[in-house]
Amino acid sequence: RPPPSSLLERNPQMFETSIVGSLPKPAWLAETNKLWPQWRAEGDALVQAKADATLLWIKAQEDAGLDIVCDGEQSRQHFVHGFLEQIEGIDFEHKVKMGIRDN
């Protein structure tokens, strides 16, 4: 059964395109090919570098024709830390480095 005509008029391709997850961080922003990369800048320079990397990935997604663009998680150091930083009671001053995914 075909979708209602109003849906086709709004979006003739039916599905909007997007990506999910992290995009690679530029080498000038963070270490590459590491599970726990370190930032290459600090303070205001880091804030600006994150914003610059985000804008570059947004432009790349727009150029690729994606309907819904994202920040590519350029501001998060790691997918676990990005989540945990928002939870009250986590002590990041005394964190212990431990491996995941067989390391």
C-alpha positions in Angstrom: 0.0 0.0 0.0 1.6 3.4 -1.0 2.0 6.1 1.7 -0.4 9.0 1.8 0.2 11.6 -0.8 0.9 14.3 1.8 3.9 12.3 3.0 5.3 12.0 -0.5 4.9 15.7 -1.1 6.8 16.6 2.1 9.6 14.1 1.4 9.6 12.4 -2.0 12.5 10.2 -1.1 10.6 8.8 1.9 13.6 8.4 4.2 15.8 11.2 5.4 19.5 10.4 5.4 21.9 10.9 8.3 24.8 9.2 10.1 24.9 7.9 13.6 28.0 7.9 15.9 31.4 9.5 16.1 33.3 10.8 13.1 37.1 10.8 13.1 38.7 13.7 14.9 41.2 15.7 12.9 44.9 15.1 14.0 45.1 18.7 15.0 42.3 18.2 17.5 43.2 14.9 19.2 45.5 12.0 18.9 44.4 9.6 16.1 44.0 5.8 16.1 43.7 5.6 19.9 40.8 4.4 22.0 41.5 7.1 24.6 42.9 10.0 22.6 44.3 13.1 24.3 43.4 16.6 23.2 46.1 18.6 21.4 45.0 21.9 22.9 43.8 23.3 26.2 41.4 26.0 27.4 40.0 28.5 24.9 42.1 27.0 22.1 40.5 23.6 22.7 37.0 25.1 22.7 37.8 26.7 19.4 39.4 23.6 17.9 36.3 21.5 18.8 34.0 24.1 17.2 36.2 24.2 14.1 36.2 20.4 13.8 32.4 20.3 14.2 31.9 22.9 11.5 34.2 20.9 9.1 32.1 17.7 9.6 28.8 19.6 9.3 30.0 21.0 6.0 31.2 17.6 4.8 27.7 16.1 5.6 25.9 18.9 3.8 28.2 18.5 0.8 27.4 14.8 0.8 23.7 15.7 0.7 22.6 14.3 4.1 19.2 15.6 5.2 20.1 15.5 9.0 23.6 16.5 10.0 25.2 16.0 13.4 28.3 17.2 15.2 30.1 13.9 14.7 30.9 14.0 18.5 33.9 16.2 17.9 33.6 17.7 21.5 33.6 14.3 23.3 37.0 12.8 24.1 35.5 9.4 24.3 32.0 7.9 24.0 32.1 6.6 27.6 33.5 9.8 29.2 31.1 12.0 27.2 28.2 10.1 28.9 29.7 9.8 32.3 30.7 13.5 32.5 27.0 14.3 32.7 26.4 12.1 35.7 26.6 13.6 39.2 28.9 11.8 41.6 31.6 10.5 39.1 35.0 11.5 40.3 37.1 12.4 37.3 40.0 13.6 39.4 40.7 10.0 40.5 39.8 8.0 37.4 41.7 4.8 36.7 42.7 3.9 33.1 41.4 0.5 32.1 41.0 -1.2 28.8 37.9 -2.2 27.0 37.4 -4.3 23.9 40.2 -6.7 24.7 42.9 -4.2 25.7 
